[in-house]
Amino acid sequence: MCKERSGSTDECICKDCLSNLEIVHEEISLDSPHIRKIYYSLYYNRFAREKIKEYKYRGKNYLYKPFGEIMTATIKHKILEDYIDLIAYIPAHRRKEALRGYNQAELLAEYIAEKLNKPLLKNNLIKLKWTENQSHSNKADRVINLRDSFHIKSSEEIKEKKILLIDDIITTGATMEECSRVLMNNGAREVIGLALTSSKEF
């Protein structure tokens, strides 16, 4: 993660960085009819929080590779690989993506799809409605703000598919739940969520 390769895990994460990460492979229960299970890979400690800020807001998009490697390890740990038909990701509004230069969830999903040799749902699940940063909003407010934000352009690609939905961080689960609702309403068979970390204890 500091770009040092010596002594790394799969040549992505150096020993010093690895020692500061707490890999947990945890499961979250949302009690939602739209998403079967959600997993996350890392405990949200100070080091992880700082690295995710660098990844999302400070242009260090190369961190998708070590983060993607950790998330792929969660998939293997939970024996999900043979269960998944399709990889999807939480889309960003086109204006926000233009400002940032990339969608951090999309980079993670692309890496995971390549590692697992699975198809990627790209530019099909889209975000139509701009929403302000919701990091300090409660779940009820998030649900209201996100309603009708996401749209599927073509349902044929997801029909009867078991989808792994990727995001970088889960706070309340509202975003992942709303995306899952849209996927299920457009013909997906099942949705499982996977995030790099969770900033909230469920």
Contact map, one row per residue, 1 for C-alpha under 8 A:
1111000000011100100000000000000000000000000000000000000000000010010000000000000000000000000000000000000000000000000000000000000000000000000000000000000000000000000000000000000000000000000000000000000000
1111000000001100100000000000000000000000000000000000000000000000000000000000000000000000000000000000000000000000000000000000000000000000000000000000000000000000000000000000000000000000000000000000000000
1111100000011100000000000000000000000000000000000000000000000000000000000000000000000000000000000000000000000000000000000000000000000000000000000000000000000000000000000000000000000000000000000000000000
1111110100001100000000000000000000000000000000000000000000000000000000000000000000000000000000000000000000000000000000000000000000000000000000000000000000000000000000000000000000000000000000000000000000
0011111100111100000000000000000000000000000000000000000000000000000000000000000000000000000000000000000000000000000000000000000000000000000000000000000000000000000000000000000000000000000000000000000000
0001111100100100000000000000000000000000000000000000000000000000000000000000000000000000000000000000000000000000000000000000000000000000000000000000000000000000000000000000000000000000000000000000000000
0000111110100110000000000000000000000000000000000000000000000000000000000000000000000000000000000000000000000000000000000000000000000000000000000000000000000000000000000000000000000000000000000000000000
0001111111111110000000000000000000000000000000000000000000000000000000000000000000000000000000000000000000000000000000000000000000000000000000000000000000000000000000000000000000000000000000000000000000
0000001111111110000000000000000000000000000000000000000000000000000000000000000000000000000000000000000000000000000000000000000000000000000000000000000000000000000000000000000000000000000000000000000000
0000000111111000000000000000000000000000000000000000000000000000000000000000000000000000000000000000000000000000000000000000000000000000000000000000000000000000000000000000000000000000000000000000000000
0000111111111100000000000000000000000000000000000000000000000000000000000000000000000000000000000000000000000000000000000000000000000000000000000000000000000000000000000000000000000000000000000000000000
1010100111111100000000000000000000000000000000000000000000000000110010000000000000000000000000000000000000000000000000000000000000000000000000000000000000000000000000000000000000000000000000000000000000
1111100111111110110000000000000000000000000000000000000000000000010000000000000000000000000000000000000000000000000000000000000000000000000000000000000000000000000000000000000000000000000000000000000000
1111111110111111110000000000000000000000000000000000000000000000000000000000000000000000000000000000000000000000000000000000000000000000000000000000000000000000000000000000000000000000000000000000000000
0000001110001111111000000000000000000000000000000000000000000000000000000000000000000000000000000000000000000000000000000000000000000000000000000000000000000000000000000000000000000000000000000000000000
0000000000000111111100000000000000000000000000000000000000000000000000000000000000000000000000000000000000000000000000000000000000000000000000000000000000000000000000000000000000000000000000000000000000
1100000000001111111110000000000000000000000000000000000000000000000000000000000000000000000000000000000000000000000000000000000000000000000000000000000000000000000000000000000000000000000000000000000000
0000000000001111111110000000000000000000000000000000000000000000000000000000000000000000000000000000000000000000000000000000000000000000000000000000000000000000000000000000000000000000000000000000000000
0000000000000011111111000000000000000000000000000000000000000000000000000000000000000000000000000000000000000000000000000000000000000000000000000000000000000000000000000000000000000000000000000000000000
0000000000000001111111000000000000000000000000110000000000000000000000000000000000000000000000000000000000000000000000000000000000000000000000000000000000000000000000000000000000000000000000000000000000
0000000000000000111111100000000000000000011010110000000000000000000000000000000000000000000000000000000000000000000000000000000000000000000000000000000000000000000000000000000000000000000000000000000000
0000000000000000001111110000000000000000011010000000000000000000000000000000000000000000000000000000000000000000000000000000000000000000000000000000000000000000000000000000000000000000000000000000000000
0000000000000000000011111000000000000000111000000000000000000000000001000000000000000000000000000000000000000000000000000000000000000000000000000000000000000000000000000000000000000000000000000000000000
0000000000000000000001111100000000000001111000000000000000000000000000000000000000000000000000000000000000000000000000000000000000000000000000000000000000000000000000000000000000000000000000000000000000
0000000000000000000000111110000000000011110000000000000000000000000000000100110000000000000000000000000000000000000000000000000000000000000000000000000000000000000000000000000000000000000000000000000000
0000000000000000000000011111000000000011100000000000000000000000000000000000000000000000000000000000000000000000000000000000000000000000000000000000000000000000000000000000000000000000000000000000000000
0000000000000000000000001111100000001111000000000000000000000000000000000000000000000000000000000000000000000000000000000000000000000000000000000000000000000000000000000000000000000000000000000000000000
0000000000000000000000000111110000001111000000000000000000000000000000000000000000000000000000000000000000000000000000000000000000000000000000000000000000000000000000000000000000000000000000000000000001
0000000000000000000000000011111000001100000000000000000000000000000000000000000000000000000000000000000000000000000000000000000000000000000000000000000000000000000000000000000000000000000000000000000001
0000000000000000000000000001111100001100000000000000000000000000000000000000000000000000000000000000000000000000000000000000000000000000000000000000000000000000000000000000100000000000000000000000000000
0000000000000000000000000000111110000000000000000000000000000000000000000000000000000000000000000000000000000000000000000000000000000000000000000000000000000000000000000000000000000000000000000000000000
0000000000000000000000000000011111110000000000000000000000000000000000000000000000000000000000000000000000000000000000000000000000000000000000000000000000000000000000000000000010000000000000000000000000
0000000000000000000000000000001111110000000000000000000000000000000000000000000000000000000000000000000000000000000000000000000000000000000000000000000000000000000000000000000000000000000000000000000000
0000000000000000000000000000000111110000000000000000000000000000000000000000000000000000000000000000000000000000000000000000000000000000000000000000000000000000000000000000000010011001000001100000000000
0000000000000000000000000000000111111100000000000000000000000000000000000000000000000000000000000000000000000000000000000000000000000000000000000000000000000000000000000000000010011000000001111000000000
0000000000000000000000000000000111111100000000000000000000000000000000000000000000000000000000000000000000000000000000000000000000000000000000000000000000000000000000000000000000000000000001110000000000
0000000000000000000000000011110000111110000000000000000000000000000000000000000000000000000000000000000000000000000000000000000000000000000000000000000000000000000000000000000000000000000000111000000000
0000000000000000000000000011110000111111000000000000000000000000000000000000000000000000000000000000000000000000000000000000000000000000000000000000000000000000000000000000000000000000000000011110000000
0000000000000000000000001111000000001111100000000000000000000000000000000100000000000000000000000000000000000000000000000000000000000000000000000000000000000000000000000000000000000000000000001110000000
0000000000000000000000011111000000000111110000000000000000000000000000100100000000000000000000000000000000000000000000000000000000000000000000000000000000000000000000000000000000000000000000000111110000
0000000000000000000000111100000000000011111000000000000000000000000001100100000000000000000000000000000000000000000000000000000000000000000000000000000000000000000000000000000000000000000000000111100000
0000000000000000000011111000000000000001111100010000000000000000000000000000000000000000000000000000000000000000000000000000000000000000000000000000000000000000000000000000000000000000000000000001110000
0000000000000000000011110000000000000000111110010000000000000000000000000000000000000000000000000000000000000000000000000000000000000000000000000000000000000000000000000000000000000000000000000000110000
0000000000000000000000000000000000000000011111111000000000000000000000000000000000000000000000000000000000000000000000000000000000000000000000000000000000000000000000000000000000000000000000000000111000
0000000000000000000011000000000000000000001111111000000000000000000000000000000000000000000000000000000000000000000000000000000000000000000000000000000000000000000000000000000000000000000000000000000000
0000000000000000000000000000000000000000000111111100000000000000000000000000000000000000000000000000000000000000000000000000000000000000000000000000000000000000000000000000000000000000000000000000000000
0000000000000000000110000000000000000000000111111110000000000000000000000000000000000000000000000000000000000000000000000000000000000000000000000000000000000000000000000000000000000000000000000000000000
0000000000000000000110000000000000000000011111111111000000000000000000000000000000000000000000000000000000000000000000000000000000000000000000000000000000000000000000000000000000000000000000000000000000
0000000000000000000000000000000000000000000111111111100000000000000000000000000000000000000000000000000000000000000000000000000000000000000000000000000000000000000000000000000000000000000000000000000000
0000000000000000000000000000000000000000000001111111110000000000000000000000000000000000000000000000000000000000000000000000000000000000000000000000000000000000000000000000000000000000000000000000000000
0000000000000000000000000000000000000000000000111111111000000000000000000000000000000000000000000000000000000000000000000000000000000000000000000000000000000000000000000000000000000000000000000000000000
0000000000000000000000000000000000000000000000011111111100000000000000000000000000000000000000000000000000000000000000000000000000000000000000000000000000000000000000000000000000000000000000000000000000
0000000000000000000000000000000000000000000000001111111111000000000000000000000000000000000000000000000000000000000000000000000000000000000000000000000000000000000000000000000000000000000000000000000000
0000000000000000000000000000000000000000000000000111111111110000000000000000000000000000000000000000000000000000000000000000000000000000000000000000000000000000000000000000000000000000000000000000000000
0000000000000000000000000000000000000000000000000011111111111111000000000000000000000000000000000000000100000000000000000000000000000000000000000000000000000000000000000000000000000000000000000000000000
0000000000000000000000000000000000000000000000000001111111111000000000000000000000000000000000000001000100000000000000000000000000000000000000000000000000000000000000000000000000000000000000000000000000
0000000000000000000000000000000000000000000000000000111111110000000000000000000000000000000000000001000000000000000000000000000000000000000000000000000000000000000000000000000000000000000000000000000000
0000000000000000000000000000000000000000000000000000111111110000000000000000000000000000000000000000000000000000000000000000000000000000000000000000000000000000000000000000000000000000000000000000000000
0000000000000000000000000000000000000000000000000000011111111000000000000000000000000000000000000001000000000000000000000000000000000000000000000000000000000000000000000000000000000000000000000000000000
0000000000000000000000000000000000000000000000000000011111111110000000000000000000000000000000000000000000000000000000000000000000000000000000000000000000000000000000000000000000000000000000000000000000
0000000000000000000000000000000000000000000000000000001100111111000000000000000000000000000000000000010100000000000000000000000000000000000000000000000000000000000000000000000000000000000000000000000000
0000000000000000000000000000000000000000000000000000001000011111100000000000000000000000000000000000000000000000000000000000000000000000000000000000000000000000000000000000000000000000000000000000000000
1000000000000000000000000000000000000000000000000000001000011111111000000000000000000000000000000000000000000000000000000000000000000000000000000000000000000000000000000000000000000000000000000000000000
0000000000000000000000000000000000000000000000000000001000001111111100000000000000000000000000000000000100110010000000000000000000000000000000000000000000000000000000000000000000000000000000000000000000
0000000000010000000000000000000000000000000000000000000000000111111110000000000000000000000000000000000000010010000000000000000000000000000000000000000000000000000000000000000000000000000000000000000000
1000000000011000000000000000000000000000000000000000000000000011111111000000000000000000000000000000000000000000000000000000000000000000000000000000000000000000000000000000000000000000000000000000000000
0000000000000000000000000000000000000000000000000000000000000011111111100000000000000000000000000000000000010000000000000000000000000000000000000000000000000000000000000000000000000000000000000001000000
0000000000000000000000000000000000000000000000000000000000000001111111110000000000000000000000000000000000011011000000000000000000000000000000000000000000000000000000000000000000000000000000000000000000
0000000000010000000000000000000000000000000000000000000000000000111111111000000000000000000000000000000000000001000000000000000000000000000000000000000000000000000000000000000000000000000000000000000000
0000000000000000000000100000000000000000100000000000000000000000011111111100000000000000000000000000000000000000000000000000000000000000000000000000000000000000000000000000000000000000000000000001000000
0000000000000000000000000000000000000001100000000000000000000000001111111110000000000000000000000000000000000001000000000000000000000000000000000000000000000000000000000000000000000000000000000111000000
0000000000000000000000000000000000000000000000000000000000000000000111111111000000000000000000000000000000000001001000000000000000000000000000000000000000000000000000000000000000000000000000000000000000
0000000000000000000000000000000000000000000000000000000000000000000011111111100000000000000000000000000000000000000000000000000000000000000000000000000000000000000000000000000000000000000000000000000000
0000000000000000000000001000000000000011100000000000000000000000000001111111110000000000000000000000000000000000000000000000000000000000000000000000000000000000000000000000000000000000000000000000000000
0000000000000000000000000000000000000000000000000000000000000000000000111111111110000000000000000000000000000000000000000000000000000000000000000000000000000000000000000000000000000000000000000000000000
0000000000000000000000000000000000000000000000000000000000000000000000011111111110000000000000000000000000000000000000000000000000000000000000000000000000000000000000000000000000000000000000000000000000
0000000000000000000000001000000000000000000000000000000000000000000000001111111100000000000000000000000000000000000000000000000000000000000000000000000000000000000000000000000000000000000000000000000000
0000000000000000000000001000000000000000000000000000000000000000000000000111111100000000000000000000000000000000000000000000000000000000000000000000000000000000000000000000000000000000000000000000000000
0000000000000000000000000000000000000000000000000000000000000000000000000011111111100000000000000000000000000000000000000000000000000000000000000000000000000000000000000000000000000000000000000000000000
0000000000000000000000000000000000000000000000000000000000000000000000000011111111110000000000000000000000000000000000000000000000000000000000000000000000000000000000000000000000000000000000000000000000
0000000000000000000000000000000000000000000000000000000000000000000000000011001111110000000000000000000000000000000100000000000000000000000000000000000000000000000000000000000000000000000000000000000000
0000000000000000000000000000000000000000000000000000000000000000000000000000001111111000000000000000000000000000000000000000000000000000000000000000000000000000000000000000000000000000000000000000000000
0000000000000000000000000000000000000000000000000000000000000000000000000000001111111000000000000000000000000000000000000000000000000000000000000000000000000000010000000000000000000000000000000000000000
0000000000000000000000000000000000000000000000000000000000000000000000000000000111111110000000000000000000000000000001000000000000000000000000000000000000000000011100000000000000000000000000000000000000
0000000000000000000000000000000000000000000000000000000000000000000000000000000001111110000000000000000000000000000001100000000000000000000000000000000000000000111100000000000000000000000000000000000000
0000000000000000000000000000000000000000000000000000000000000000000000000000000000011111000000000000000000000000000001111000000000000000000000000000000000000100111100000000000000000000000000000000000000
0000000000000000000000000000000000000000000000000000000000000000000000000000000000011111100000000000000000001001100001111000000000000000000000000000000000000000001111000000000000000000000000000000000000
0000000000000000000000000000000000000000000000000000000000000000000000000000000000000111110000000000000000001000000000011100100000000000000000000000000000000000001111000000000000000000000000000000000000
0000000000000000000000000000000000000000000000000000000000000000000000000000000000000011111000000000000011001000000000001000000000000000000000000000000000000000000011100000000000000000000000000000000000
0000000000000000000000000000000000000000000000000000000000000000000000000000000000000001111100000000000011000000000000000000100000000000000000000000000000000000000011100000001100100000000000000000000000
0000000000000000000000000000000000000000000000000000000000000000000000000000000000000000111110000000001011000000000000000000111000000000000000000000000000000000000000000000000000000000000000000000000000
0000000000000000000000000000000000000000000000000000000000000000000000000000000000000000011111011000001000000000000000000000011000000000000000000000000000000000000000000000000000000000000000000000000000
0000000000000000000000000000000000000000000000000000000000000000000000000000000000000000001111111000000000000000000000000000011111000000000000000000000000000000000000000000000000000000000000000000000000
0000000000000000000000000000000000000000000000000000000000000000000000000000000000000000000111111100000000000000000000000000001000000000000000000000000000000000000000000000000000000000000000000000000000
0000000000000000000000000000000000000000000000000000000000000000000000000000000000000000000011111110000000000000000000000000000000000000000000000000000000000000000000000000000000000000000000000000000000
0000000000000000000000000000000000000000000000000000000000000000000000000000000000000000000111111111000000000000000000000000000000000000000000000000000000000000000000000000000000000000000000000000000000
0000000000000000000000000000000000000000000000000000000000000000000000000000000000000000000111111111111000000000000000000000000000000000000000000000000000000000000000000000000000000000000000000000000000
0000000000000000000000000000000000000000000000000000000000000000000000000000000000000000000001111111110000000000000000000000000000000000000000000000000000000000000000000000000000000000000000000000000000
0000000000000000000000000000000000000000000000000000000000000000000000000000000000000000000000111111100000000000000000000000000000000000000000000000000000000000000000000000000000000000000000000000000000
0000000000000000000000000000000000000000000000000000000110100000000000000000000000000000000000011111111000000000000000000000000000000000000000000000000000000000000000000000000000000000000000000000000000
0000000000000000000000000000000000000000000000000000000000000000000000000000000000000000000000001111111000000000000000000000000000000000000000000000000000000000000000000000000000000000000000000000000000
0000000000000000000000000000000000000000000000000000000000001000000000000000000000000000000000001101111101100000000000000000000000000000000000000000000000000000000000000000000000000000000000000000000000
0000000000000000000000000000000000000000000000000000000000000000000000000000000000000000001100001001111111100000000000000000000000000000000000000000000000000000000000000000000000000000000000000000000000
0000000000000000000000000000000000000000000000000000001100001001000000000000000000000000000000000000011111110000000000000000000000000000000000000000000000000000000000010000000000000000000000000000000000
0000000000000000000000000000000000000000000000000000000000000000000000000000000000000000111000000000001111111000000000000000000000000000000000000000000000000000000001110000000000000000000000000000000000
0000000000000000000000000000000000000000000000000000000000000000000000000000000000000000111000000000011111111100000000000000000000000000000000000000000000000000000001000000000000000000000000000000000000
0000000000000000000000000000000000000000000000000000000000000001000000000000000000000000000000000000011111111110000000000000000000000000000000000000000000000000000000000000000000000000000000000000000000
0000000000000000000000000000000000000000000000000000000000000001101100000000000000000000000000000000000111111111000000000000000000000000000000000000000000000000000001110000000000000000000000000000000000
0000000000000000000000000000000000000000000000000000000000000000000100000000000000000011100000000000000011111111100000010000000000000000000000000000000000000000000001000000000000000000000000000000000000
0000000000000000000000000000000000000000000000000000000000000000000000000000000000000000000000000000000001111111110000010000000000000000000000000000000000000000000000000000000000000000000000000000000000
0000000000000000000000000000000000000000000000000000000000000001100100000000000000000000000000000000000000111111111000000000000000000000000000000000000000000000000000000000000000000000000000000000000000
0000000000000000000000000000000000000000000000000000000000000000000110110000000000000010000000000000000000011111111100000000000000000000000000000000000000000000000000000000000000000000000000000000000000
0000000000000000000000000000000000000000000000000000000000000000000000000000000000000010000000000000000000001111111111110000000000000000000000000000000000000000000000000000000000000000000000000000000000
0000000000000000000000000000000000000000000000000000000000000000000000000000000000000000000000000000000000000111111111000000000000000000000000000000000000000000000000000000000000000000000000000000000000
0000000000000000000000000000000000000000000000000000000000000000000000010000000000000000000000000000000000000011111111000000000000000000000000000000000000000000000000000000000000000000000000000000000000
0000000000000000000000000000000000000000000000000000000000000000000000000000000010000000000000000000000000000001111111000000000000000000000000000000000000000000000000000000000000000000000000000000000000
0000000000000000000000000000000000000000000000000000000000000000000000000000000000000000000000000000000000000000111111100000000000000000000000000000000000000000000000000000000000000000000000000000000000
0000000000000000000000000000000000000000000000000000000000000000000000000000000000011110000000000000000000000000111111110000000000000000000000000000000000000000000000000000000000000000000000000000000000
0000000000000000000000000000000000000000000000000000000000000000000000000000000000001110000000000000000000000000100011111000000000000000000000000000000000000000000000000000000000000000000000000000000000
0000000000000000000000000000000000000000000000000000000000000000000000000000000000000111000000000000000000001100100001111100000000000000000000000000000000000000000000000000000000000000000000000000000000
0000000000000000000000000000000000000000000000000000000000000000000000000000000000000111100000000000000000000000000000111111100000000000000000000000000000001000000000000000000000000000000000000000000000
0000000000000000000000000000000000000000000000000000000000000000000000000000000000000001000000000000000000000000000000011111100000000000000000000000000000000000000000000000000000000000000000000000000000
0000000000000000000000000000000000000000000000000000000000000000000000000000000000000000000000000000000000000000000000001111110000000000000000000000000000000000000000000000000000000000000000000000000000
0000000000000000000000000000000000000000000000000000000000000000000000000000000000000000000000000000000000000000000000001111110000000000000000000000001111000000000000000000000000000000000000000000000000
0000000000000000000000000000000000000000000000000000000000000000000000000000000000000001011000000000000000000000000000001111111000000000000000000000011110000000000000000000000000000000000000000000000000
0000000000000000000000000000000000000000000000000000000000000000000000000000000000000000001110000000000000000000000000000011111100000000000000000000011110000000000000000000000000000000000000000000000000
0000000000000000000000000000000000000000000000000000000000000000000000000000000000000000001111000000000000000000000000000000111111000000000000000000111000000000000000000000000000000000000000000000000000
0000000000000000000000000000000000000000000000000000000000000000000000000000000000000000000010000000000000000000000000000000011111000000000000000000111000000000000000000000000000000000000000000000000000
0000000000000000000000000000000000000000000000000000000000000000000000000000000000000000000010000000000000000000000000000000001111100000000000000001110000000000000000000000000000000000000000000000000000
0000000000000000000000000000000000000000000000000000000000000000000000000000000000000000000010000000000000000000000000000000001111110000000000000000100000000000000000000000000000000000000000000000000000
0000000000000000000000000000000000000000000000000000000000000000000000000000000000000000000000000000000000000000000000000000000011111100000000001100000000000000000000000000000000000000000000000000000000
0000000000000000000000000000000000000000000000000000000000000000000000000000000000000000000000000000000000000000000000000000000001111100000000000000000000000000000000000000000000000000000000000000000000
0000000000000000000000000000000000000000000000000000000000000000000000000000000000000000000000000000000000000000000000000000000000111111000000000000000000000000000000000000000000000000000000000000000000
0000000000000000000000000000000000000000000000000000000000000000000000000000000000000000000000000000000000000000000000000000000000111111100001000000000000000000000000000000000000000000000000000000000000
0000000000000000000000000000000000000000000000000000000000000000000000000000000000000000000000000000000000000000000000000000000000001111100000000000000000000000000000000010000000000000000000000000000000
0000000000000000000000000000000000000000000000000000000000000000000000000000000000000000000000000000000000000000000000000000000000001111110000000000000000000000000000000000000000000000000000000000000000
0000000000000000000000000000000000000000000000000000000000000000000000000000000000000000000000000000000000000000000000000000000000000111111011000000000000000000000000000000000000000000000000000000000000
0000000000000000000000000000000000000000000000000000000000000000000000000000000000000000000000000000000000000000000000000000000000000001111111000000000000000000000000000001000000000000000000000000000000
0000000000000000000000000000000000000000000000000000000000000000000000000000000000000000000000000000000000000000000000000000000000000000111111100000000000000000000000000001110000000000000000000000000000
0000000000000000000000000000000000000000000000000000000000000000000000000000000000000000000000000000000000000000000000000000000000000000011111110000000000000000000000000000000000000000000000000000000000
0000000000000000000000000000000000000000000000000000000000000000000000000000000000000000000000000000000000000000000000000000000000000000111111111000000000000000000000000000000000000000000000000000000000
0000000000000000000000000000000000000000000000000000000000000000000000000000000000000000000000000000000000000000000000000000000000000100111111111100000000000000000000000000011000000000000000000000000000
0000000000000000000000000000000000000000000000000000000000000000000000000000000000000000000000000000000000000000000000000000000000000000001111111110000000000000000000000000011001000000000000000000000000
0000000000000000000000000000000000000000000000000000000000000000000000000000000000000000000000000000000000000000000000000000000000000000000111111110000000000000000000000000000000000000000000000000000000
0000000000000000000000000000000000000000000000000000000000000000000000000000000000000000000000000000000000000000000000000000000000100000000011111110000000000000000000000000000000000000000000000000000000
0000000000000000000000000000000000000000000000000000000000000000000000000000000000000000000000000000000000000000000000000000000000100000000001111111110000000000000000000000011001000000000000000000000000
0000000000000000000000000000000000000000000000000000000000000000000000000000000000000000000000000000000000000000000000000000000000000000000000111111110000000000000000000000000001000000000000000000000000
0000000000000000000000000000000000000000000000000000000000000000000000000000000000000000000000000000000000000000000000000000000010000000000000000111111000000000000000000000000000000000000000000000000000
0000000000000000000000000000000000000000000000000000000000000000000000000000000000000000000000000000000000000000000000000000001111000000000000000111111000000000000000000000000000000000000000000000000000
0000000000000000000000000000000000000000000000000000000000000000000000000000000000000000000000000000000000000000000000000000111110000000000000000111111100000000000000000000000001100100000000000000000000
0000000000000000000000000000000000000000000000000000000000000000000000000000000000000000000000000000000000000000000000000001111100000000000000000001111110000000000000000000000000000100000000000000000000
0000000000000000000000000000000000000000000000000000000000000000000000000000000000000000000000000000000000000000000000000001110000000000000000000000011111100000000000000000000000000110010000000000000000
0000000000000000000000000000000000000000000000000000000000000000000000000000000000000000000000000000000000000000000000000001110000000000000000000000001111100000000000000000000000000000000000000000000000
0000000000000000000000000000000000000000000000000000000000000000000000000000000000000000000000000000000000000000000000000001000000000000000000000000000111111000000000000000000000000000000000000000000000
0000000000000000000000000000000000000000000000000000000000000000000000000000000000000000000000000000000000000000000000000000000000000000000000000000000111111110000000000000000000000000011000000000000000
0000000000000000000000000000000000000000000000000000000000000000000000000000000000000000000000000000000000000000000000000000000000000000000000000000000001111110000000000000000000000000000000000000000000
0000000000000000000000000000000000000000000000000000000000000000000000000000000000000000000000000000000000000000000000001000000000000000000000000000000001111110000000000000000000000000000000000000000000
0000000000000000000000000000000000000000000000000000000000000000000000000000000000000100000000000000000000000000000000000000000000000000000000000000000000111111101000000000000000000010011100000000000000
0000000000000000000000000000000000000000000000000000000000000000000000000000000000000000000000000000000000000000000000000000000000000000000000000000000000111111100000000000000000000000011110000000000000
0000000000000000000000000000000000000000000000000000000000000000000000000000000000000000000000000000000000000000000000000000000000000000000000000000000000000111110000000000000000000000001111000000000000
0000000000000000000000000000000000000000000000000000000000000000000000000000000000001100000000000000000000000000000000000000000000000000000000000000000000000111111000000000000000000000001111000000000000
0000000000000000000000000000000000000000000000000000000000000000000000000000000000111100000000000000000000000000000000000000000000000000000000000000000000000001111100000000000000000000000111110000000000
0000000000000000000000000000000000000000000000000000000000000000000000000000000000011111000000000000000000000000000000000000000000000000000000000000000000000100111110000000000000000000000111110000000000
0000000000000000000000000000000000000000000000000000000000000000000000000000000000011111000000000000000000000000000000000000000000000000000000000000000000000000011111000000000000000000000000111100000000
0000000000000000000000000000000000000000000000000000000000000000000000000000000000000011110000000000000000000000000000000000000000000000000000000000000000000000001111100000000100010000000000111100000000
0000000000000000000000000000000000000000000000000000000000000000000000000000000000000011110000000000000011011000000000000000000000000000000000000000000000000000000111110000000000000000000000001110000000
0000000000000000000000000000000000000000000000000000000000000000000000000000000000000000110000000000000010010000000000000000000000000000000000000000000000000000000011111100000100000000000000001111000000
0000000000000000000000000000000000000000000000000000000000000000000000000000000000000000000000000000000110010000000000000000000000000000000000000000000000000000000001111100000000000000000000000011100000
0000000000000000000000000000000000000000000000000000000000000000000000000000000000000000000000000000000000000000000000000000000000000000000000000000000000000000000000111110000000000000000000000011111000
0000000000000000000000000000000000000000000000000000000000000000000000000000000000000000000000000000000000000000000000000000000000000000000000000000000000000000000000111111100100000000000000000010111100
0000000000000000000000000000000000000000000000000000000000000000000000000000000000000000000000000000000000000000000000000000000000000010000000000000000000000000000000001111100000000000000000000000011100
0000000000000000000000000000000000000000000000000000000000000000000000000000000000000000000000000000000000000000000000000000000000000000011000000000000000000000000000000111111000000000000000000000000100
0000000000000000000000000000010000000000000000000000000000000000000000000000000000000000000000000000000000000000000000000000000000000000001000000000000000000000000000000111111110000000000000000000000000
0000000000000000000000000000000000000000000000000000000000000000000000000000000000000000000000000000000000000000000000000000000000000000001001100100000000000000000000000001111111000000000000000000000000
0000000000000000000000000000000000000000000000000000000000000000000000000000000000000000010000000000000000000000000000000000000000000000000001100100000000000000000000000001111111100000000000000000000000
0000000000000000000000000000000000000000000000000000000000000000000000000000000000000000010000000000000000000000000000000000000000000000000000000000000000000000000010100100111111110000000000001000000000
0000000000000000000000000000000101100000000000000000000000000000000000000000000000000000000000000000000000000000000000000000000000000000000000000000000000000000000000000000111111111000000000000000000000
0000000000000000000000000000000000000000000000000000000000000000000000000000000000000000000000000000000000000000000000000000000000000000000000100110010000000000000000000000011111111100000000000000000000
0000000000000000000000000000000000000000000000000000000000000000000000000000000000000000010000000000000000000000000000000000000000000000000000000000010000000000000000000000001111111110000000000000000000
0000000000000000000000000000000001100000000000000000000000000000000000000000000000000000000000000000000000000000000000000000000000000000000000000000000000000000000010000000000111111111000000100000000000
0000000000000000000000000000000001100000000000000000000000000000000000000000000000000000000000000000000000000000000000000000000000000000000000000000000000000000000000000000000011111111100000000000000000
0000000000000000000000000000000000000000000000000000000000000000000000000000000000000000000000000000000000000000000000000000000000000000000000000000011100000000000000000000000001111111110000000000000000
0000000000000000000000000000000000000000000000000000000000000000000000000000000000000000000000000000000000000000000000000000000000000000000000000000000100000100000000000000000000111111111100100000000000
0000000000000000000000000000000001000000000000000000000000000000000000000000000000000000000000000000000000000000000000000000000000000000000000000000000000000000000000000000000000011111111111100000000000
0000000000000000000000000000000000000000000000000000000000000000000000000000000000000000000000000000000000000000000000000000000000000000000000000000000000000000000000000000000000001111111100000000000000
0000000000000000000000000000000000000000000000000000000000000000000000000000000000000000000000000000000000000000000000000000000000000000000000000000000100100110000000000000000000000111111100000000000000
0000000000000000000000000000000000000000000000000000000000000000000000000000000000000000000000000000000000000000000000000000000000000000000000000000000000100111100000000000000000000011111110000000000000
0000000000000000000000000000000000000000000000000000000000000000000000000000000000000000000000000000000000000000000000000000000000000000000000000000000000000111111000000000000000000011111111100000000000
0000000000000000000000000000000000000000000000000000000000000000000000000000000000000000000000000000000000000000000000000000000000000000000000000000000000000011111000000000000000000001001111100000000000
0000000000000000000000000000000001110000000000000000000000000000000000000000000000000000000000000000000000000000000000000000000000000000000000000000000000000001111000000000000000000001000111110000000000
0000000000000000000000000000000001111000000000000000000000000000000000000000000000000000000000000000000000000000000000000000000000000000000000000000000000000000011110000000000000010011000111111000000000
0000000000000000000000000000000000111100000000000000000000000000000000000000000000000000000000000000000000000000000000000000000000000000000000000000000000000000011110000000000000000000000001111100000000
0000000000000000000000000000000000101110000000000000000000000000000000000000000000000000000000000000000000000000000000000000000000000000000000000000000000000000000111100000000100000000000000111110000000
0000000000000000000000000000000000000111100000000000000000000000000000100000000000000000000000000000000000000000000000000000000000000000000000000000000000000000000111100000000000000000000000011111000000
0000000000000000000000000000000000000111100000000000000000000000000000100000000000000000000000000000000000000000000000000000000000000000000000000000000000000000000001111100000000000000000000001111110000
0000000000000000000000000000000000000001110000000000000000000000001001100000000000000000000000000000000000000000000000000000000000000000000000000000000000000000000000111000000000000000000000000111110000
0000000000000000000000000000000000000001111100000000000000000000000000000000000000000000000000000000000000000000000000000000000000000000000000000000000000000000000000011100000000000000000000000011111000
0000000000000000000000000000000000000001011100000000000000000000000000000000000000000000000000000000000000000000000000000000000000000000000000000000000000000000000000001110000000000000000000000011111110
0000000000000000000000000000000000000000000100000000000000000000000000000000000000000000000000000000000000000000000000000000000000000000000000000000000000000000000000001110000000000000000000000000111110
0000000000000000000000000000000000000000000000000000000000000000000000000000000000000000000000000000000000000000000000000000000000000000000000000000000000000000000000000111000000000000000000000000011111
0000000000000000000000000000000000000000000000000000000000000000000000000000000000000000000000000000000000000000000000000000000000000000000000000000000000000000000000000000000000000000000000000000011111
0000000000000000000000000001100000000000000000000000000000000000000000000000000000000000000000000000000000000000000000000000000000000000000000000000000000000000000000000000000000000000000000000000000111
